[in-house]
Amino acid sequence: MNVMYSSTRGDKKKVTASQAILQGLASDGGLFVPDSIPKLDKSLSELKEMDYRETAYQVMKLLLSDFTEEELRYCIEHAYDSKFDTPEMAPMTEADGAFYLELYHGKTIAFKDMALSILPYLMTTAAKKNQIKNEIVILTATSGDTGKAALAGFANVPGTRICVFYPKNGVSPIQEKQMVTQEGDNTCVIGIEGNFDDAQTGVKKIFTDPDFAKELDEKGFQFSSANSINIGRLVPQIVYYVYAYTRLLKEGRIAEGDPINVVVPTGNFGNILAAYYASKMGLPIKTFICASNSNKVLYDFFKTGEYDRNREFVLTSSPSMDILISSNLERLIYHIAGDDANADASYMKELSENGKYEITDSMRKELDCFYGGFATEEETASAIKNLFDNTGYLIDTHTAVASSVYDRYVKDTGDKTVTVIASTASPYKFTRSVMQALGKDDASLDDFQLADKLSEVSGVEIPEAVTSIRDAKVRHDKVVAKDALADAVREFLR
């Protein structure tokens, strides 16, 4: 079956998966969604015998259906190579009654590696398939992790350039150092005087500016995105949950067909939406536990049915989740409205004009499988300390948000269904916050010196991704106002 894609906002033109990957965002500002979600064509018992790479092929071939087997296997084999520091790529650790799916064993020690390492291969393959002559310009806003993972993936890839915007004071020191030291003649990293939502809004504005697109086309460029608004980012994330389920099955933790719960620390809603798509493909998931930090716009949405971004933006110890406009929620809104693009466009118009919208009662019923929770800064720190003290297992701040919310979920519901928690980053990416949680912070030490101390305390080896940037030269030091993104892109492309 050939799966086609169209916009959540009503543009009737259908495109192939490769065309959707190249465009990133639909011309009307909507997100590309599949016209149908195919069921897995291998049984879960068959899938349990496969490694991550083969599982990835079996999942992705169904949604990226215009890629040949040879093309897709080429992308998978080159993306999922020796850059991962464990043979399994995504090992699972049981701790305190839950299974932590470790998605941070790639080059930049965050879960974005798992999806972003394959995107350059999907994109360059898609460009060849569609006879694209223009140079592809990857334009991305990051709350900390997407930026570095995208930069690492696209650095020096022929036929591409990449420009990443990040909130200058809204990422951890190690996240920032990872980005600003990035090598590659085709890379550009720019801080903005604003928060992630400002960066994301600015990038979307550029994407939907037809005059800018024409200007670039005349110079031999065209835009695409590495954010999870790109379907080429979202589809590889579905693999996480299929793989996690089949590991539990292989280890005898569950029987085939048993439901599991998934807990996802959530900002832009892409990772948890991937789990939702996995369930639509036939994976038995009972509850999607959406974990927010103090920027709890999603928690309030699941509780009330109203999405309202008109609130104070809070800088937290889990900066990759410091988001008030969760872009991928639009795909879920489209689906629970009955795949109604007109309804979705209306909600997004309300969000743009008034900063909020409220869904119908019938749409809210479609969300019964979701549970929204949030963790305060104090609860996040406690989750790190308690888990480490009780089990010796160390987690980062984002995973701690998920762990805290899961604890509350169990208390609220009594549900003891086997549960997978998406562990989205290494604790070494947020060294100071983790050390503060453990009660061992030292203000006289910088984040790299603290990493040495954390290694002593935890017995966990410092990842190469941290040691390699300790003394690396800063190559990108530009900072611009939040309304100056377009001019910064023009300057980069001169």
Residue pairs with C-beta under 8 A, 6 or more apart in sequence:
1 36
1 38
1 65
2 16
2 65
2 66
3 17
3 34
3 35
3 36
3 38
3 62
3 63
3 64
3 65
4 14
4 15
4 16
4 34
4 35
5 14
5 15
5 16
5 17
5 19
5 20
5 32
5 33
5 34
5 35
5 231
6 12
6 13
6 14
6 15
6 26
6 32
6 33
6 35
6 341
7 13
7 26
7 27
7 28
7 30
7 31
7 32
7 33
7 341
8 26
8 30
8 31
8 32
8 33
8 330
8 331
8 333
8 334
8 341
8 344
8 345
8 348
9 26
9 28
9 29
9 30
9 341
9 344
9 345
9 348
10 28
10 30
10 341
10 342
10 344
10 345
11 26
11 27
11 28
11 30
11 341
13 27
14 35
15 23
15 32
16 65
16 66
17 63
17 64
17 65
17 66
17 67
17 126
17 231
17 232
17 235
18 64
18 66
18 67
18 122
18 125
18 126
18 129
18 130
19 126
19 130
20 32
20 230
20 231
20 232
21 119
21 122
21 123
21 126
21 224
21 230
21 231
21 232
22 123
22 126
22 127
22 130
22 132
22 136
22 222
22 224
23 32
23 224
24 207
24 223
24 224
24 225
24 227
24 229
24 230
25 31
25 32
25 204
25 207
25 208
25 225
25 229
25 230
26 32
27 208
28 208
28 345
29 204
29 207
29 208
29 348
30 330
30 341
30 344
30 345
30 348
31 229
31 231
31 327
31 328
31 330
31 331
31 334
32 231
33 231
33 331
33 334
33 335
33 339
34 63
34 231
37 63
37 277
37 280
37 281
38 62
38 63
38 281
39 281
39 282
40 47
40 58
40 59
40 62
40 242
40 281
40 282
40 283
41 58
41 62
42 58
43 256
44 245
44 246
44 249
44 256
44 257
44 283
45 249
45 256
47 55
47 58
47 242
47 246
48 246
48 247
48 249
48 250
49 250
50 58
50 246
51 88
52 80
52 88
52 89
52 90
52 239
52 243
53 76
53 77
53 80
55 239
55 242
55 243
55 246
56 76
56 80
56 118
56 236
56 239
56 243
57 72
57 73
57 76
59 235
59 238
59 239
59 242
59 278
59 281
60 67
60 72
60 76
60 235
60 236
60 238
60 239
61 67
61 69
61 72
62 281
63 231
63 235
63 238
64 72
64 122
64 232
64 235
66 129
67 75
67 122
67 125
67 129
71 125
71 129
74 121
74 125
75 118
75 121
75 122
75 125
76 118
78 121
79 117
79 118
79 120
79 121
80 89
80 117
80 118
83 106
83 107
83 113
83 117
84 105
84 106
84 113
85 105
85 106
85 463
85 464
86 102
86 105
89 105
89 106
89 114
90 101
90 102
90 103
90 105
90 114
90 240
90 243
90 244
91 102
91 105
92 99
92 100
92 101
92 102
92 244
92 247
92 248
92 420
93 99
93 100
93 102
93 393
93 423
94 100
95 387
95 391
95 393
96 387
96 390
96 391
96 393
97 410
97 419
98 263
98 403
98 406
98 419
98 420
98 421
99 244
99 248
99 253
99 418
99 419
99 420
99 421
100 393
100 395
100 399
100 420
100 421
100 423
101 240
101 244
101 420
101 421
101 422
101 423
102 423
103 110
103 111
103 113
103 114
103 240
103 422
103 423
103 424
104 110
104 111
104 113
104 396
104 423
104 424
104 425
104 426
104 429
105 113
106 113
106 114
106 117
106 149
107 113
107 117
107 149
107 152
107 465
108 145
108 148
108 149
108 152
108 178
108 465
109 425
109 426
109 428
109 429
109 463
109 465
109 466
110 144
110 145
110 148
110 149
110 320
110 424
110 425
110 426
110 429
111 145
111 240
111 271
111 422
111 423
111 424
111 425
112 145
112 146
112 148
112 149
112 150
113 149
113 152
114 236
114 237
114 239
114 240
115 228
115 233
115 234
115 236
115 237
116 146
116 149
116 150
116 152
116 153
116 226
116 233
117 149
117 152
117 153
118 232
118 236
119 150
119 153
119 154
119 226
119 230
119 232
119 233
119 236
120 153
120 154
120 157
120 160
122 232
123 136
123 138
123 160
123 224
123 232
124 136
124 157
124 158
124 159
124 160
126 132
126 232
127 136
127 159
132 222
133 220
134 216
134 217
134 220
134 221
134 222
135 159
135 160
135 161
135 220
135 221
135 222
136 159
136 160
136 161
136 221
136 222
136 223
136 224
137 160
137 161
137 162
137 163
137 216
137 221
137 222
137 223
137 224
137 489
137 493
138 150
138 154
138 160
138 161
138 162
138 163
138 223
138 224
138 225
138 226
139 162
139 163
139 203
139 206
139 207
139 223
139 224
139 225
139 489
140 146
140 147
140 150
140 162
140 163
140 164
140 165
140 203
140 225
140 226
140 227
141 164
141 165
141 166
141 196
141 199
141 200
141 202
141 203
141 227
142 148
142 150
142 164
142 165
142 166
142 171
142 179
142 196
142 199
142 227
143 166
143 167
143 170
143 171
143 196
143 267
143 268
143 319
143 320
143 321
143 322
143 323
144 166
144 170
144 171
144 172
144 175
144 319
144 320
145 175
145 320
145 424
145 425
145 429
146 226
146 227
146 228
147 164
147 165
147 166
147 175
147 179
147 189
148 175
148 178
148 179
148 182
150 162
150 164
150 226
151 162
151 164
151 179
151 182
151 184
151 187
151 189
152 182
153 226
154 160
154 161
154 162
154 184
154 186
154 187
154 226
155 162
155 182
155 183
155 184
155 186
155 187
156 184
156 185
156 186
157 186
160 186
161 186
161 187
161 188
161 221
161 492
161 493
162 184
162 186
162 187
162 188
162 226
163 188
163 189
163 190
163 488
163 489
163 492
164 179
164 187
164 188
164 189
164 190
165 190
165 191
165 192
165 199
165 202
165 203
165 485
165 488
166 176
166 179
166 189
166 190
166 191
166 192
166 196
166 199
167 191
167 192
167 194
167 195
167 196
167 198
167 199
168 191
168 192
168 193
168 479
169 315
170 195
170 196
170 315
170 319
170 322
171 179
171 319
172 319
172 429
172 430
172 431
172 432
172 433
172 447
173 432
173 446
173 447
174 428
174 429
174 430
174 431
174 447
174 448
174 451
174 466
174 469
175 319
175 429
177 469
177 472
177 474
178 465
178 469
179 189
179 476
180 189
180 474
180 475
180 476
180 477
181 469
181 472
181 473
181 474
181 475
181 476
182 189
182 475
182 476
183 475
187 476
188 476
188 492
189 475
189 476
189 478
190 476
190 478
190 479
190 480
190 485
190 488
191 478
191 479
191 480
192 198
192 199
192 202
192 479
192 480
192 481
192 482
192 485
193 479
193 480
193 481
193 482
194 481
194 482
195 313
195 315
195 322
196 322
196 323
197 309
197 313
197 323
197 324
197 325
198 482
199 482
199 485
200 227
200 323
200 325
200 327
201 325
202 482
202 483
202 485
202 486
203 225
203 227
203 485
205 485
205 486
206 212
206 223
206 485
206 486
206 489
207 223
207 225
209 486
212 486
213 222
213 223
216 222
216 223
216 493
219 493
221 493
224 230
226 233
227 233
227 268
227 270
227 327
228 234
228 237
228 268
228 270
228 271
228 273
228 327
228 328
229 270
229 327
229 328
233 270
234 270
234 273
234 274
234 277
234 328
235 274
237 270
237 271
237 274
238 274
238 275
238 277
238 278
238 281
240 271
240 274
240 275
240 422
241 262
241 274
241 275
241 278
241 283
241 285
241 420
242 278
242 281
242 283
244 260
244 262
244 420
245 254
245 260
245 283
245 284
245 420
248 254
248 260
248 418
248 420
249 255
249 256
253 418
254 260
254 418
257 284
258 284
258 418
259 284
259 285
259 286
259 417
260 284
260 285
260 286
260 417
260 418
260 419
260 420
261 285
261 286
261 287
261 288
261 289
261 409
261 415
261 417
261 418
261 419
261 420
262 272
262 275
262 285
262 287
262 288
262 289
262 419
262 420
262 421
262 422
263 289
263 291
263 402
263 403
263 405
263 406
263 409
263 419
263 420
263 421
263 422
264 271
264 272
264 275
264 288
264 289
264 290
264 291
264 402
264 422
265 291
265 293
265 318
265 321
265 398
265 399
265 401
265 402
265 422
265 424
266 272
266 290
266 291
266 292
266 298
266 321
266 326
267 295
267 320
267 321
267 322
267 323
267 326
268 323
268 326
268 327
268 328
269 290
269 298
269 326
269 327
269 328
269 329
269 332
270 327
270 328
271 422
271 424
272 288
272 290
273 328
273 329
273 331
273 332
275 285
275 288
276 285
276 288
276 332
278 285
279 285
279 288
279 369
285 369
286 369
286 415
286 417
287 369
287 370
287 371
287 409
287 415
287 417
288 369
288 370
288 371
289 370
289 371
289 373
289 402
289 405
289 406
289 409
289 419
290 298
290 299
290 302
290 370
290 371
290 372
290 373
291 373
291 374
291 375
291 401
291 402
291 404
291 405
291 406
292 298
292 299
292 321
292 372
292 373
292 374
292 375
292 401
292 405
293 314
293 316
293 318
293 321
293 322
293 374
293 375
293 377
293 380
293 401
294 314
294 316
294 374
294 376
294 377
295 313
295 314
295 316
295 321
295 322
295 323
295 324
296 374
297 307
297 308
297 309
297 311
297 323
297 324
297 326
298 326
298 329
298 372
299 372
299 373
299 374
300 306
300 307
300 308
300 372
301 307
301 308
301 329
301 372
302 367
302 370
302 371
302 372
303 372
304 358
305 358
305 359
305 361
305 363
305 364
306 356
306 357
306 358
306 359
307 329
307 351
307 356
307 357
307 358
307 359
308 355
308 356
309 324
309 325
309 351
309 355
309 356
310 355
310 356
311 324
313 322
313 324
314 322
315 322
316 322
316 377
316 380
316 397
317 377
317 380
317 381
317 397
317 430
317 433
317 436
318 380
318 397
318 398
318 400
318 401
318 430
320 398
320 424
320 425
321 398
321 401
325 351
330 344
330 348
333 343
333 344
333 347
333 359
333 363
334 340
334 341
334 343
334 344
335 366
336 359
336 363
336 366
336 367
337 343
337 344
337 347
337 359
337 363
347 357
347 359
348 357
350 356
350 357
351 357
371 409
371 413
373 404
373 405
373 406
373 408
373 409
374 401
374 405
375 383
375 400
375 401
375 404
375 405
379 404
380 397
380 400
380 401
380 404
380 437
381 400
381 433
381 436
381 437
382 404
382 437
383 395
383 400
383 401
383 403
383 404
383 407
384 394
384 395
384 396
384 397
384 400
384 427
384 434
384 437
384 438
385 437
385 438
385 439
387 393
387 394
387 395
387 400
387 403
388 394
388 395
388 438
388 458
392 459
394 427
394 434
394 458
394 460
395 403
395 423
395 427
396 423
396 424
396 425
396 426
396 427
396 429
396 430
396 434
397 425
397 430
397 433
397 434
397 437
398 424
398 425
398 430
399 421
399 422
399 423
399 424
399 425
400 437
402 421
402 422
402 423
402 424
403 421
406 419
406 421
409 415
410 416
426 463
426 465
427 434
427 454
427 458
427 460
428 451
428 454
428 460
428 462
428 463
428 465
428 466
429 466
431 447
431 448
431 450
431 451
431 454
432 441
432 447
432 450
434 454
435 441
435 442
435 450
435 453
435 454
435 457
438 457
440 453
440 454
440 457
441 450
442 449
442 450
442 453
445 453
448 466
448 470
451 462
451 466
452 462
454 460
454 462
455 461
455 462
478 488
480 487
480 488
